[in-house]
């Protein structure tokens, strides 16, 4: 299994609209690509304000082929839409992970 992990920190004033957007639009759009079999949406636990406003989404793909298909055909447009809506109110990073065991 391949895991596409996206961690995002969001400004406090934009947090609620961002959460709604992610749950109602962005995550369903990513899943509609057909490249992933499931996802998990979590809040990063920490003591600083930055961590209290950080979230992680993990999307599960069966193979690197599915992950590459997402990157080649869907990622750019979905990331652009996200950036147009939230711009500098978010900072994020993406990681691709692979199950070892």
C-alpha positions in Angstrom: 0.0 0.0 0.0 1.1 3.5 -0.7 0.1 6.4 1.5 -0.1 10.0 0.3 0.2 12.1 3.4 -0.7 15.8 3.3 -0.1 17.9 6.4 -1.5 21.5 6.5 -1.3 24.3 9.1 -4.1 26.8 8.8 -4.6 30.3 10.2 -7.1 30.3 13.1 -9.5 32.7 11.4 -9.7 30.4 8.3 -9.8 27.1 10.1 -13.6 26.5 10.1 -14.1 27.4 6.4 -11.1 25.3 5.5 -12.4 22.3 7.5 -15.8 22.6 5.7 -14.1 22.9 2.3 -11.9 19.9 2.9 -14.8 17.7 4.1 -17.4 18.8 1.5 -15.2 19.5 -1.6 -11.5 18.8 -1.6 -11.4 15.3 -0.1 -14.4 14.1 -2.1 -12.8 15.4 -5.2 -9.5 13.6 -4.5 -11.4 10.4 -3.8 -13.5 10.9 -7.0 -10.2 10.6 -9.0 -10.4 6.8 -8.4 -6.7 6.7 -7.5 -7.3 6.0 -3.8 -9.1 3.4 -1.9 -9.7 5.3 1.3 -8.5 8.2 3.5 -8.1 9.4 7.1 -8.5 13.0 8.2 -6.8 13.9 11.5 -5.8 16.8 13.6 -2.2 17.1 14.7 -2.0 17.1 18.5 0.4 19.5 20.1 0.8 22.3 22.6 1.6 25.3 20.3 -1.1 27.2 18.4 0.5 26.2 15.2 0.0 22.5 16.0 -3.5 23.1 17.2 -4.3 24.4 13.7 -2.5 21.6 11.9 -4.2 18.7 10.2 -3.2 15.6 8.3 -5.0 13.7 5.5 -3.7 10.3 4.5 -5.0 8.9 1.2 -4.5 5.2 0.6 -3.5 3.9 -2.9 -3.0 0.3 -3.9 0.2 1.0 -5.9 2.7 3.6 -7.0 1.0 3.4 -10.4 -2.2 4.8 -8.9 -0.2 7.4 -7.0 1.5 8.5 -10.2 -1.8 8.6 -12.0 -3.2 11.0 -9.4 -0.1 13.2 -9.6 -0.1 13.3 -13.4 -3.8 13.9 -14.0 -5.5 15.4 -10.9 -3.1 16.9 -8.3 -2.2 20.1 -10.0 -5.8 21.3 -10.6 -6.9 20.3 -7.1 -3.9 22.0 -5.5 -4.5 25.1 -7.6 -8.1 25.3 -6.4 -7.0 24.9 -2.8 -4.4 27.7 -3.2 -6.9 30.0 -4.9 -9.3 29.6 -1.9 -6.9 29.8 1.0 -3.6 31.2 -0.4 -1.2 32.3 2.3 -3.5 31.2 5.1 -2.2 27.7 4.8 1.3 26.1 4.8 1.6 22.4 3.9 3.8 19.6 2.9 3.2 16.3 1.2 4.9 12.9 1.7 4.5 9.6 -0.1 4.9 6.6 2.2 5.1 2.9 1.5 4.1 0.1 3.8 7.2 -1.9 4.9 5.4 -4.7 6.7 
